[in-house]
Amino acid sequence: MSPELREGFTTGTAAAAAAKAATLFLLTGDRAQAMDTPLPPGGRLTVPVESVAPEGQRQARARVIKDGGDDPDATHGQAIEALVELIPGEACPPVILGGKGVGTVTLRGLPVPPGEPAINPEPRRQIAAAVAEALAVHGFQGGVRVTVEVPCGEAIAQKTMNPRLGITGGISILGTRGTVKPFSHESYAASIRQALDVALAQGATHVGLSTGGRTEGLLRADLPLLPETAFIQFADFFALALGEAGARGFAGITVGCYFGKLTKMAMGFEYTHAKDTRIDFKRLARWCAEAGLDPGRAAQAAGAVTARHVLEIVLEDPAKDVIVASIANKALAVAQRFTGPGPRLQYRVYGFDGAALIYLKGEE
């Protein structure tokens, strides 16, 4: 039996814990080593606090190290800080700002309007709630200004989809549930949805969905008229990306992939990671034989252990184009089930050397 996987917490929870710790320091002088923090859907989490220190006359800074648990992402192990200032006077809701390393939204289609720091609505409410708890306990009636900062945020952002989403200068502060469920891939799935929302808000009617950076580069070269925001990498989230794109009403969807992913799509896998989905090579060989592959080569394909090997066998056969087209048509039919009947689907499939194998258009 495998050991239970450890959950982590979001950047929103890290910021909320830091904000509460800094607020309590200003009110009491206590340097908390851990902070009882409210979570967006309810419930609570005790979050370790690395440091708390004064900064100026009415300010304090607290730092929390983001912990992704057993599902680490680009922000795992990075410092999330909150600079808190108490403002004497009439009580008012906390003001949440973004400082160094927190990105600025520049495009429509995200949960935060252009010009605002990329702190999503749920984390904003979480930070405000955490600070309000500290204020209520100690009876402070004035205002509070919280500036969230991420010292290495600008560098971290280059490993995320933020530049593509029009978020400049840093990372986003995210988290709808406050904790990170191991291997749920929630953050990546959310980034696909956000990227589709941005493309839609920018007026795109056609999107190019690719399985990774290299296939996106090939797809961009093939579709030069599409704007940058219309290209979205969906990694292994085949069903999710196609379903979300279909639900948003895009008129055209082009899928760019290599032969291995194409085969998994044709076999109906909703999620195509190698760890979770295994190609049935006997089934693949049967498909190839039905499309005209030489029986001897089909026997070799049935004994293959990689899609690359199967493709090498297929490309030696005179029926290679018909064989690849037959598998692409199966993948397109699966994709159509996920998108629904609305969009015009297209496939652009590439060999492992980047050469085009097939360009397939679905029915009007």
DANORMO-V325087 format. One record per backbone hydrogen bond with DSSP energy under -1.0 kcal/mol. NH is the residue of the N-H (numbers start at 1). CO is the residue of the C=O. E is the energy in kcal/mol with one decimal. If there is no record, write none. Layout:
nh co e
NH CO E
NH CO E
This chain:
nh co e
8 180 -1.9
9 67 -3.2
10 178 -1.9
12 174 -2.2
14 10 -2.2
15 11 -2.4
16 12 -2.2
17 13 -2.6
18 14 -2.2
19 15 -2.5
20 16 -2.4
21 17 -2.4
22 18 -2.4
23 19 -2.2
24 20 -2.5
25 21 -1.9
26 22 -1.9
27 23 -1.6
28 24 -2.7
29 25 -2.3
35 47 -2.5
37 45 -2.7
39 43 -2.1
42 39 -1.6
45 37 -2.2
47 35 -2.6
49 33 -2.8
50 63 -2.0
51 63 -1.3
53 61 -2.2
55 59 -2.8
60 84 -1.9
61 53 -2.9
62 82 -2.0
63 51 -2.6
64 80 -2.6
66 78 -2.9
70 6 -2.8
71 68 -1.6
76 73 -1.5
77 66 -3.2
78 75 -2.1
80 64 -3.2
81 149 -3.3
82 62 -2.2
83 147 -2.7
84 60 -3.0
85 145 -2.3
86 58 -1.8
87 143 -3.3
95 144 -2.8
97 146 -3.5
99 148 -3.4
102 99 -2.0
103 171 -2.9
104 168 -2.6
105 116 -2.7
106 166 -1.6
115 105 -3.6
116 113 -1.7
118 103 -3.0
119 117 -2.6
120 173 -2.3
124 120 -2.2
125 121 -2.3
126 122 -2.4
127 123 -3.0
128 124 -2.5
129 125 -2.5
130 126 -2.3
131 127 -2.4
132 128 -2.5
133 129 -1.9
134 130 -1.4
135 131 -2.3
136 132 -2.6
137 133 -1.9
138 134 -1.3
140 135 -1.5
143 87 -3.1
145 85 -2.5
146 95 -3.3
147 83 -2.7
148 97 -2.7
149 81 -2.6
150 100 -3.2
153 150 -2.7
156 152 -2.4
157 153 -2.3
159 156 -2.3
160 157 -1.8
165 161 -1.7
167 162 -2.6
168 104 -2.3
171 101 -2.2
173 118 -2.9
180 8 -1.9
184 181 -1.9
189 185 -2.4
190 186 -2.5
191 187 -1.9
192 188 -1.9
193 189 -1.9
194 190 -2.4
195 191 -2.5
196 192 -2.2
197 193 -2.2
198 194 -2.5
199 195 -2.4
200 196 -2.3
201 197 -2.6
202 198 -1.9
203 200 -1.6
204 199 -2.4
207 252 -2.0
208 230 -2.6
209 254 -3.0
210 232 -2.3
211 256 -1.2
216 212 -2.0
217 213 -2.0
218 214 -1.9
219 215 -2.5
220 216 -2.9
221 217 -1.8
222 218 -1.5
223 219 -1.9
226 223 -1.5
230 227 -1.7
231 228 -1.8
232 208 -2.6
234 210 -3.1
237 234 -2.8
238 236 -1.9
239 270 -2.3
241 237 -2.4
242 238 -2.3
243 239 -2.7
244 240 -2.8
245 241 -2.3
246 242 -2.4
247 243 -2.3
248 244 -1.2
249 246 -1.3
250 245 -1.3
251 205 -1.3
252 205 -2.1
253 344 -2.5
254 207 -2.6
255 346 -2.8
256 209 -2.9
257 348 -1.8
262 258 -2.2
263 259 -2.3
264 260 -1.7
265 261 -2.6
266 262 -2.7
267 263 -1.6
268 265 -1.7
269 264 -2.0
272 236 -1.7
277 273 -1.9
281 279 -1.1
284 280 -2.4
285 281 -2.6
286 282 -2.0
287 283 -2.2
288 284 -2.3
289 285 -2.6
290 286 -2.5
291 287 -1.4
292 289 -1.5
293 288 -2.6
298 294 -2.8
299 295 -2.0
300 296 -1.7
301 297 -2.5
302 298 -2.0
304 301 -1.4
310 306 -1.6
311 307 -2.7
312 308 -2.3
313 309 -2.0
314 310 -2.7
315 311 -2.8
317 314 -2.0
320 317 -1.8
323 319 -2.4
324 320 -2.6
325 321 -2.2
326 322 -2.0
327 323 -1.8
328 324 -2.5
329 325 -2.3
330 326 -1.4
331 327 -2.2
332 328 -2.6
333 329 -2.0
334 330 -1.8
335 331 -2.8
336 332 -2.4
337 333 -1.2
338 334 -1.3
339 335 -2.4
340 336 -2.1
344 251 -3.5
346 253 -2.2
347 360 -2.9
348 255 -2.8
349 358 -2.4
350 257 -2.3
351 355 -3.5
354 351 -2.1
357 349 -3.3
358 349 -1.5
360 347 -2.9
362 345 -3.4
